[in-house]
Amino acid sequence: MKLGGKVNAVRSEWEGPLFVRISSTDYVAGGNTPSDFLVYGQWMKEQGVDLIDCSSGGIAMVKVDSFPGYQVPAAELLRRKLEIKTGAVGLIETGRQAEEILQNGRADIVLIGREILKDPFWPRTAADELKSEIPVPPQYTRYGSAWQRALPPRPAAPLPATAA
């Protein structure tokens, strides 16, 4: 089944938001490029896809010259040309970098992969870097969690709140 058929099949069963992850660049001669996805993306938009998650590679065994934000330009291109929501990926390492992508309209969402594997508290790290406050989940208020490292000590949440 081709992509259009798969999108239709999912849409027939799912009424919620539909995200499609693409490999916007194959990094090989004759492979897909972000420009090719202007056509494919338009088809997806017409079929009701809500967001295109713009990754790349993984199709051919080639060395990819990766650097912070290397896949963001594909998300930006599809967002601007097709007026469809896009997700940016690709070595997004800092809160400041993620915020720049969002504030400059380069993508609608930033999806974090490797960094959250290295730092499971990445949202807290990013918030600290941006000097922004985010709520502490009640489950993290017990036992001096690393989540709270930038906040003054708080009383522990009542047990029922941590079990929810």
N, C-alpha and C positions, 0 to 999 in steps of 0.2 A: 504494500500500500504506500502510495506517495504521500508527501507531507500534507497536501490539500485534503486527501481522504482521511488522514489521521486527525487533522484539525476538525473536520466535519464530524468524525466519529466521537471525538471527545466532546465537542459542542452539543451533540445530540443527547449526551448523558450528564453534562456538567453545566450549570447555570452561573457558576461563580467566575471570578477573574481567571483568565487563561493566559499563562506565560509560556512562551516558546523560547528555548535556548538554542542559539545557532552557533555554528563555527563560521564566523564572518570572514575569516581568511584561512585558507588551507596551506599557504606558504609553499605551494608547488605550481609550476607552470601548468596552465589550463585549469587550475583549481578555482574555487570560489574566492571572490574578493568582496569587500564591503559594497562596491558598486553593483555587483550581481544581486546583493540583498536588497537593493532599492526596488528591484522587480519582485523578488520573493516576498519582501516585507509588505509591499502594496497588496499582494494577494492575501497575505495573512491578515492584514488590517481589514480587508473586505470580508474575510471570513469571521471576523469578530475576535481576533486575537487582541488582548488588552495590552500586552507588554512583550517586547522582544529583548531577551537577555543575550547580550553580544559578547560571546566568548570567541576563542579562535584556536586553531591547531587541533591536534589529536587525531587528525584524519590520516596524515602521512607521517612516516617516521623521519622527521627533519629536525634540525636544530633551530630553535626559535630564538631570535634576539629579543629577550624579554627585559624590560625595565619598568620602573614604577609607572603605572597607568597606560601601558602599551596597548591595551585593547579598548581604551576609552574613545579614541577617535571614531571607531565603528558605531558605537552607541550614539555618539554625537551626530554623525552623518545621518543615520536612520531617523533620529528624533527630529532633526531640523528639516530634512527633505520630505519625510512621510507624515510628519506630525502625529507620530505614534509614540507611546511611552516606551522608554528603553531602560534597561538595566546595564550598568557598567561594572566590569570586572577587570582583573589583570594587574596583580601586584599593587593593589590599593593598600598601603601600609599604615597610613596615619590618619587621624581624625581631620587634620588640616587638609590633607589631600582629598579625602572624601567630601569635605565641606566645599572645597573649591569646585569639584565636579558638579555638585548640586546647585550651588549658588550661581554658577555661570551657565546653568541650563544645558550642561553637556549630557546629562542623563537624569532620569526621574528617580532612580533608586541606585544605591551602591550596594553591591553584593560582595561580602568579605569571605574569602576562602582560607588561604594559607595563614593569614595573620591571626584568624580566630583559632586556628589549630595551635599556633605558637603561644597565643595569649587568650585563654578562654574568657578573660575579663576585658577583651578589646573594647566593648562599648564604654566601659568605665574609663579605660585608658584614653580613648578618644575624647570623652567628655572632659576629663582632667586637662588634656592638651588644649581643648577649646575653651577652658574655663567656664564650662556649662554644667548645670546641675541636672542630674537625672534621678528619678526615684529609685530607691533601693528596694529590690524585691524582699518581701517579708522573710522569705526563707534564708536570705543572706544576712540577716541582722543577728543571727546567733553565732556564737563561737568566734567572734572577731574576724569575720571573713575578709579576704583581700579586696572584695568588692568595695568595702567601706574605707579603704586606705586614705582617701582624700577628705573624708568627712569626720566631724567630731563624733565621739562615741555616742551611740543611741541606745536606748533601753531595748532589750530583746522583745520581739513581737510575741504576742500571746500564742501559745501552742496551736489553737485552732487555725490561726491565720497562716501558720507555716505548713500546715498539713493540707491546705486547700489546693 
